[in-house]
Amino acid sequence: MTLIDNLIGATGKWLASTDPEATLASPMAWLRKTGGYAAVNRIIGLSIPFAPRNGFSVEEVRPGYVRARIRLKGNKNHFGSLYAGAYFLVAEIPGGVLTLFDLGPAYTPILKEMTLQFLQPANSDVTVEFSLPPETVAAILADADETGRAKFILEGKLTDQEGNHVATSIAHYRVRKKGFKAGA
């Protein structure tokens, strides 16, 4: 297992034990939560340096759920709204984060296809949320363990800071189990 796999595994366990609702009213729980998210974003930055340079960050991760944000600052297009590539960035990376933390580092997520439907310009930061129900995670794991790979689809609703639905993403992923050998 590589260093990054060990970091993903340890960070996933850390985040699974945090309270996603923790506030400064409970300083230790809040520090544990925010430290976990900082670790996730650092791992992403090590793996995909392009992401933090462009204002991407994961805001929340818990079993079956991820929420991420892309900043408008530094990502404006020629008429001052969010650049199309920034929408793609914020919609694509969380699928990998979700699968790595829900399935574990023994499974590699691969984006096969993604579509974005732009509904209106975003003139602020944009967030996206994705979720995978426990039964879907179990089915992905079972298929990948049996065949070495599994397919799944994530649909994301991208919203601006005012809560306007600015785009929808549909991503087709494949997960491969590392070291899989048929019949083993």
PyMOL commands that set and color helices and strands:
alter all, ss='L'
color gray80, all
select helices_A, chain A and resi 3-16+27-47+50-53+84-103+134-147
alter helices_A, ss='H'
color red, helices_A
select strands_A, chain A and resi 56-62+65-70+107-118+126-131+149-160+165-177
alter strands_A, ss='S'
color yellow, strands_A
deselect
rebuild
show_as cartoon
